[in-house]
Amino acid sequence: MGIVKKFMNKFLRNVFKKKKHVKLGLYGPPNGGKTTLANLICKDWLGEEMGSVSNVAHETREIHIKEQVNIERNGKTLTFNLVDTPGIATKIDYEDFLKKGMKKEEAKKRAKEATKGVIDSIKWLDNMDAVIVVLDSTDDPYSQVNITIIGNLQARDIPVLLVANKIDLKRSNIKKIESAFPQYEIVGISAKYGKNKDDFYDALFKLVK
Amino acid sequence: MAGLTLQFVPFNQVADMGSAMRVKKLIDIVKQNKIVLLEGRLKKEEEKDLIAITMEEISKKFKGIELAVINPESKDAAMLTKLRMGMMNAIWKNRTGLTIIGPASIVKEIKQNPDKIELLTKENKTKRRKKK
């Protein structure tokens, strides 16, 4: 992308920011903990959860938006619209849901909704003002989905914060994520238990301000 | 014994196509249960479109894709090497590197590390390894 186009994108985004709230997107592969993190943010600052979570992949199959989330830090306030997105995947097989104990019709319906969810997530990617990419720190970070999401955000000059989630688990390996994406700030967190959330909120302020 | 077809797609074959045509051509090959070895890389935007179009095409027969890109750019490379790679990319656009796209019904997983790719197939779960 040309320098002029990048400058225009940044300029327009800044103009846009002044008019309305920042759209902060939660992106990543399925089961990384996007909705768990969204729930943590919403519980901490709005006193209510955002969506349901599950061990079965593709629990979030629609875009969810929580408007006007206000976060306070060191006397400053950050206001944004939080956008929780379905996990981005390159394959969806309803038989995987059958293995999780779902009935055939339910599994097929979930698979169909999940494919639509991925398409919606991708469509929304360009509309974000800033993005938190939520990765499961027990998984291999060198997946093409991660690289494609981050690469597209980088190409559009959209600010990115990488969150290494599930640090409460023994297999968690933040160093591997740091090694895969050395150009980004990475914050380790357990969204489920709120571990290291202060560092996360500090990083969020730096990302959006 | 089940066969596995790898189809090499030279960069020249897709170079003059528009993004939509290029992505469609690759998906069409994968839907024939072949593993595509594309010389070079897709643009970032095309990779994103590839995932979106794959989702639109998902059916009882087609479960999606496994995707990996071997990129010769290395973060650990010396400055001179990086400069050389940058110049090569400027001249040959996205011709450097290799893109592997396989049907999810055959390819279980493509494990991607900076220096190697491990392709795990579903039928016999044997590992095929490609070194950079």
Boltz contact constraints between the chains, C-beta under 6 A:
constraints:
  - contact:
      token1: [A, 90]
      token2: [B, 51]
      max_distance: 6.0
  - contact:
      token1: [A, 90]
      token2: [B, 64]
      max_distance: 6.0
  - contact:
      token1: [A, 90]
      token2: [B, 65]
      max_distance: 6.0
  - contact:
      token1: [A, 90]
      token2: [B, 67]
      max_distance: 6.0
  - contact:
      token1: [A, 91]
      token2: [B, 63]
      max_distance: 6.0
  - contact:
      token1: [A, 91]
      token2: [B, 64]
      max_distance: 6.0
  - contact:
      token1: [A, 91]
      token2: [B, 104]
      max_distance: 6.0
  - contact:
      token1: [A, 92]
      token2: [B, 58]
      max_distance: 6.0
  - contact:
      token1: [A, 92]
      token2: [B, 64]
      max_distance: 6.0
  - contact:
      token1: [A, 93]
      token2: [B, 63]
      max_distance: 6.0
  - contact:
      token1: [A, 115]
      token2: [B, 55]
      max_distance: 6.0
  - contact:
      token1: [A, 115]
      token2: [B, 58]
      max_distance: 6.0
  - contact:
      token1: [A, 118]
      token2: [B, 55]
      max_distance: 6.0
  - contact:
      token1: [A, 119]
      token2: [B, 52]
      max_distance: 6.0
  - contact:
      token1: [A, 119]
      token2: [B, 55]
      max_distance: 6.0
  - contact:
      token1: [A, 122]
      token2: [B, 48]
      max_distance: 6.0
  - contact:
      token1: [A, 122]
      token2: [B, 52]
      max_distance: 6.0
  - contact:
      token1: [A, 142]
      token2: [B, 112]
      max_distance: 6.0
  - contact:
      token1: [A, 142]
      token2: [B, 113]
      max_distance: 6.0
  - contact:
      token1: [A, 144]
      token2: [B, 67]
      max_distance: 6.0
  - contact:
      token1: [A, 144]
      token2: [B, 68]
      max_distance: 6.0
  - contact:
      token1: [A, 148]
      token2: [B, 47]
      max_distance: 6.0
  - contact:
      token1: [A, 148]
      token2: [B, 48]
      max_distance: 6.0
  - contact:
      token1: [A, 151]
      token2: [B, 44]
      max_distance: 6.0
  - contact:
      token1: [A, 152]
      token2: [B, 44]
      max_distance: 6.0
  - contact:
      token1: [A, 152]
      token2: [B, 48]
      max_distance: 6.0
  - contact:
      token1: [A, 155]
      token2: [B, 44]
      max_distance: 6.0
  - contact:
      token1: [A, 182]
      token2: [B, 75]
      max_distance: 6.0
